[in-house]
Amino acid sequence: RVTKEVDSTSKEAKSFLKQQEKQQSVAPAAFPTVSGVKRPSGMSSLLGKIGSKKQKMSTLEKSKLDWENFKEEEGIVEELAIHNRGKDG
């Protein structure tokens, strides 16, 4: 297991935190320590990614996703928006 600690005001720490903000939904946030920032690495983070259960998609979510994809494939997004603004919408 390799752990690297850097000062929280260093250039490397700032770039790491910026990267973590971008990948917030994929990777866990940084763990602040007394002397700086600790990046999770090694087997524990790998096992955490593998062991986490994927949330099942409900029928409603799947239907919504399918409908959005269909609208984009057929190119009817604007047409539906115009129709919904009218009297018959």
N, C-alpha and C positions, 0 to 999 in steps of 0.2 A: 504494500500500500504506500503510495506516494502522496504527501501532502505538502502544498506550497503555501506559505503565508507571506503576504506582502502588506505594506502600509496601505491603509484605506485611501490615502490621498495620492498614491502613486498612479502613474499613467497606466500601468498594467491593470491595476484594480479597477480604475474607471472604465477601461475598455471591456473588462470582464463583466462588470455590472451592466453595462450597456448591452452586451451580448445576452446576458441573462434576461433582461427586460424583453428582448425580442423573442426569446424562446421560452417565455414564462409558462405557456401552456404545455410545452413538451418536457422541459427540464425543471427540477425543483429550484427554488430561489437560493441565492448564496447564503451561507451561514456565517454571520459576522462573529468575529472573535475579538478578544481584547486588543490584539496587536494589528488586526487588519481583517482580511477576507480569506475565508477558507473555502476552497473549491472541492465539491464532492468528487472523488475519483476512486478507482479501484473496484474491487469485487462488490462492495456494498451498493454502490450506485448502479452497477450493472445488474445485480440481482434485483434491485428495486424496480428497474425498468422492465425486467422480464416477469417478475412476480406480480406486477400490478394488473388487476383485472380490467379489461376493456368494458366500458359501459355499453349495455345493449341498446340498440336503436329501437324505439317504439314504432308501431305501425303508422302512427300519425306523422312522426318525424320522417320516416321513409317515404310516405306519400308526398309530403311537402317537398322533399329533395327531388323525387321523381318528377313532380309537376314543374319545379323550377328548371330542371334540366330539359324537359320537354319544351317549355316555352322558349328557352334559348336555342335549342336545336331547330325549332320550326320558325324562329324569328318573329314571334307574335307578341313579344313583350309590349312594344309600343301600341300595337293595335288593341290589346286588352286594356291598357291604361286609358286610351282614348275612349273606348267603349264604356268603361266603368265611370267615366266622368259625365257621360251623357244621361239623358232621361231614362233610358232602358237599362242602365247599369246596375 
